[in-house]
């Protein structure tokens, strides 16, 4: 009985640490024009090459963008 309790505790501890891992990615960047000035409110599109899954966002007033929680893969931006 004691061995079963120890094994159960170890399994519970291990499964809790595995559940915290995530296989997601984030793409971030800045859109600028030819002079290096930020481009606000520009549409940014990321397309996963293998599935054609598409996510879009707009840049901030400083030209920054972020596309979080993407499936891991190769994207065209």
N, CA and C atoms as a LAMMPS dump frame, in Angstrom:
ITEM: TIMESTEP
0
ITEM: NUMBER OF ATOMS
231
ITEM: BOX BOUNDS ff ff ff
-5.0000000000000000e+02 5.0000000000000000e+02
-5.0000000000000000e+02 5.0000000000000000e+02
-5.0000000000000000e+02 5.0000000000000000e+02
ITEM: ATOMS id mol type element x y z
1 1 1 N 0.831 -1.198 0
2 1 2 C 0 0 0
3 1 3 C 0.867 1.251 0
4 2 1 N 1.97 1.206 0.745
5 2 2 C 2.855 2.359 0.833
6 2 3 C 3.498 2.651 -0.529
7 3 1 N 3.903 1.594 -1.25
8 3 2 C 4.493 1.777 -2.573
9 3 3 C 3.476 2.385 -3.544
10 4 1 N 2.235 1.941 -3.47
11 4 2 C 1.199 2.459 -4.355
12 4 3 C 0.964 3.945 -4.089
13 5 1 N 0.98 4.353 -2.84
14 5 2 C 0.786 5.761 -2.49
15 5 3 C 1.94 6.609 -3.006
16 6 1 N 3.16 6.121 -2.86
17 6 2 C 4.338 6.844 -3.354
18 6 3 C 4.282 6.954 -4.872
19 7 1 N 3.939 5.873 -5.557
20 7 2 C 3.833 5.892 -7.016
21 7 3 C 2.763 6.877 -7.474
22 8 1 N 1.621 6.885 -6.797
23 8 2 C 0.54 7.798 -7.151
24 8 3 C 0.981 9.243 -6.976
25 9 1 N 1.676 9.534 -5.899
26 9 2 C 2.171 10.897 -5.657
27 9 3 C 3.166 11.317 -6.74
28 10 1 N 4.055 10.411 -7.122
29 10 2 C 5.026 10.727 -8.168
30 10 3 C 4.336 10.973 -9.512
31 11 1 N 3.347 10.163 -9.821
32 11 2 C 2.606 10.341 -11.074
33 11 3 C 1.893 11.687 -11.085
34 12 1 N 1.27 12.047 -9.982
35 12 2 C 0.564 13.322 -9.896
36 12 3 C 1.534 14.501 -10.033
37 13 1 N 2.683 14.421 -9.405
38 13 2 C 3.68 15.484 -9.506
39 13 3 C 4.192 15.609 -10.936
40 14 1 N 4.467 14.484 -11.574
41 14 2 C 4.978 14.502 -12.939
42 14 3 C 3.937 15.053 -13.912
43 15 1 N 2.701 14.632 -13.774
44 15 2 C 1.661 15.082 -14.698
45 15 3 C 1.383 16.572 -14.535
46 16 1 N 1.527 17.109 -13.35
47 16 2 C 1.33 18.546 -13.144
48 16 3 C 2.408 19.344 -13.858
49 17 1 N 3.648 18.873 -13.854
50 17 2 C 4.715 19.609 -14.529
51 17 3 C 4.59 19.508 -16.049
52 18 1 N 4.102 18.41 -16.568
53 18 2 C 3.921 18.245 -18.01
54 18 3 C 2.778 19.128 -18.509
55 19 1 N 1.725 19.284 -17.738
56 19 2 C 0.578 20.071 -18.157
57 19 3 C 0.936 21.538 -18.345
58 20 1 N 1.962 22.037 -17.7
59 20 2 C 2.348 23.43 -17.809
60 20 3 C 3.104 23.76 -19.08
61 21 1 N 3.533 22.764 -19.814
62 21 2 C 4.277 23.023 -21.042
63 21 3 C 3.325 23.287 -22.192
64 22 1 N 3.765 24.154 -23.096
65 22 2 C 2.923 24.514 -24.228
66 22 3 C 3.752 24.516 -25.501
67 23 1 N 3.159 24.062 -26.572
68 23 2 C 3.825 24.057 -27.858
69 23 3 C 3.18 25.12 -28.744
70 24 1 N 3.361 26.353 -28.364
71 24 2 C 2.831 27.495 -29.097
72 24 3 C 3.97 28.468 -29.365
73 25 1 N 3.76 29.345 -30.322
74 25 2 C 4.793 30.306 -30.702
75 25 3 C 4.184 31.693 -30.828
76 26 1 N 5.049 32.702 -30.784
77 26 2 C 4.642 34.091 -30.968
78 26 3 C 5.551 34.727 -32.008
79 27 1 N 4.957 35.435 -32.939
80 27 2 C 5.722 36.212 -33.913
81 27 3 C 5.531 37.679 -33.548
82 28 1 N 6.633 38.41 -33.403
83 28 2 C 6.576 39.838 -33.118
84 28 3 C 7.457 40.582 -34.105
85 29 1 N 7.18 41.848 -34.29
86 29 2 C 8.007 42.637 -35.19
87 29 3 C 7.575 44.082 -35.223
88 30 1 N 8.191 44.826 -36.117
89 30 2 C 7.879 46.241 -36.312
90 30 3 C 7.837 46.513 -37.814
91 31 1 N 6.806 47.23 -38.242
92 31 2 C 6.672 47.608 -39.64
93 31 3 C 7.169 49.045 -39.787
94 32 1 N 8.112 49.228 -40.713
95 32 2 C 8.652 50.564 -40.984
96 32 3 C 8.634 50.825 -42.483
97 33 1 N 8.673 52.105 -42.844
98 33 2 C 8.757 52.458 -44.252
99 33 3 C 10.223 52.574 -44.676
100 34 1 N 10.477 53.051 -45.905
101 34 2 C 11.835 53.114 -46.445
102 34 3 C 12.742 54.047 -45.641
103 35 1 N 12.156 55.031 -44.961
104 35 2 C 12.962 55.971 -44.176
105 35 3 C 13.201 55.485 -42.755
106 36 1 N 12.577 54.37 -42.389
107 36 2 C 12.722 53.832 -41.043
108 36 3 C 11.64 54.281 -40.078
109 37 1 N 10.679 55.074 -40.57
110 37 2 C 9.581 55.549 -39.729
111 37 3 C 8.566 54.426 -39.515
112 38 1 N 7.984 54.387 -38.321
113 38 2 C 6.98 53.373 -37.987
114 38 3 C 5.734 53.559 -38.844
115 39 1 N 5.096 52.433 -39.172
116 39 2 C 3.845 52.452 -39.94
117 39 3 C 2.715 52.007 -39.009
118 40 1 N 1.927 52.958 -38.487
119 40 2 C 0.834 52.589 -37.586
120 40 3 C -0.356 52.016 -38.35
121 41 1 N -1.101 51.158 -37.69
122 41 2 C -2.344 50.573 -38.22
123 41 3 C -2.165 49.787 -39.517
124 42 1 N -0.983 49.269 -39.743
125 42 2 C -0.756 48.431 -40.925
126 42 3 C -1.28 47.026 -40.639
127 43 1 N -1.872 46.381 -41.63
128 43 2 C -2.327 44.999 -41.477
129 43 3 C -1.134 44.064 -41.62
130 44 1 N -1.023 43.132 -40.694
131 44 2 C 0.029 42.119 -40.739
132 44 3 C -0.648 40.762 -40.798
133 45 1 N -0.2 39.938 -41.725
134 45 2 C -0.807 38.625 -41.913
135 45 3 C 0.282 37.567 -41.835
136 46 1 N 0.038 36.514 -41.05
137 46 2 C 0.952 35.374 -40.968
138 46 3 C 0.198 34.138 -41.452
139 47 1 N 0.808 33.427 -42.407
140 47 2 C 0.183 32.232 -42.98
141 47 3 C 1.115 31.051 -42.748
142 48 1 N 0.6 30.019 -42.063
143 48 2 C 1.401 28.812 -41.846
144 48 3 C 1.513 28.073 -43.176
145 49 1 N 2.742 27.77 -43.573
146 49 2 C 2.978 27.213 -44.905
147 49 3 C 2.386 25.826 -45.116
148 50 1 N 2.369 24.979 -44.097
149 50 2 C 1.888 23.607 -44.3
150 50 3 C 0.372 23.485 -44.268
151 51 1 N -0.309 24.372 -43.544
152 51 2 C -1.764 24.249 -43.391
153 51 3 C -2.552 25.404 -43.995
154 52 1 N -1.867 26.471 -44.389
155 52 2 C -2.494 27.713 -44.855
156 52 3 C -3.351 28.382 -43.789
157 53 1 N -3.13 28.021 -42.521
158 53 2 C -3.798 28.696 -41.407
159 53 3 C -3.339 30.153 -41.395
160 54 1 N -4.276 31.079 -41.249
161 54 2 C -3.953 32.5 -41.337
162 54 3 C -4.389 33.25 -40.088
163 55 1 N -3.504 34.123 -39.597
164 55 2 C -3.835 35.035 -38.491
165 55 3 C -3.466 36.441 -38.924
166 56 1 N -4.275 37.413 -38.546
167 56 2 C -4.007 38.799 -38.882
168 56 3 C -4.047 39.664 -37.635
169 57 1 N -3.366 40.786 -37.715
170 57 2 C -3.386 41.783 -36.655
171 57 3 C -3.052 43.12 -37.284
172 58 1 N -3.099 44.178 -36.49
173 58 2 C -2.688 45.504 -36.949
174 58 3 C -1.56 46.004 -36.066
175 59 1 N -0.717 46.846 -36.643
176 59 2 C 0.39 47.405 -35.869
177 59 3 C -0.124 48.488 -34.927
178 60 1 N 0.651 48.716 -33.881
179 60 2 C 0.335 49.778 -32.929
180 60 3 C 0.737 51.131 -33.511
181 61 1 N 0.558 52.18 -32.752
182 61 2 C 0.958 53.513 -33.224
183 61 3 C 2.471 53.613 -33.415
184 62 1 N 3.238 52.709 -32.795
185 62 2 C 4.69 52.674 -32.973
186 62 3 C 5.116 51.674 -34.058
187 63 1 N 4.157 51.042 -34.723
188 63 2 C 4.453 50.087 -35.786
189 63 3 C 4.716 48.672 -35.312
190 64 1 N 4.543 48.412 -34.013
191 64 2 C 4.81 47.08 -33.454
192 64 3 C 3.6 46.168 -33.615
193 65 1 N 3.88 44.869 -33.757
194 65 2 C 2.799 43.883 -33.821
195 65 3 C 3.216 42.61 -33.087
196 66 1 N 2.216 41.832 -32.705
197 66 2 C 2.445 40.553 -32.044
198 66 3 C 1.33 39.596 -32.442
199 67 1 N 1.731 38.388 -32.79
200 67 2 C 0.778 37.32 -33.11
201 67 3 C 1.063 36.165 -32.148
202 68 1 N 0.407 36.148 -30.985
203 68 2 C 0.688 35.111 -29.98
204 68 3 C -0.12 33.833 -30.202
205 69 1 N 0.285 32.793 -29.484
206 69 2 C -0.446 31.516 -29.442
207 69 3 C -0.601 30.863 -30.815
208 70 1 N 0.44 30.938 -31.634
209 70 2 C 0.414 30.275 -32.936
210 70 3 C 0.881 28.833 -32.798
211 71 1 N 0.372 27.982 -33.652
212 71 2 C 0.894 26.615 -33.713
213 71 3 C 2.326 26.704 -34.223
214 72 1 N 3.189 25.861 -33.688
215 72 2 C 4.574 25.871 -34.116
216 72 3 C 4.654 25.455 -35.582
217 73 1 N 5.447 26.17 -36.372
218 73 2 C 5.58 25.864 -37.784
219 73 3 C 6.297 26.977 -38.503
220 74 1 N 6.31 26.884 -39.828
221 74 2 C 6.925 27.901 -40.663
222 74 3 C 5.832 28.817 -41.199
223 75 1 N 6.025 30.116 -41.051
224 75 2 C 5.022 31.1 -41.454
225 75 3 C 5.594 32.087 -42.47
226 76 1 N 4.738 32.558 -43.368
227 76 2 C 5.035 33.698 -44.231
228 76 3 C 4.345 34.894 -43.601
229 77 1 N 5.089 35.998 -43.426
230 77 2 C 4.503 37.194 -42.806
231 77 3 C 4.493 38.305 -43.835
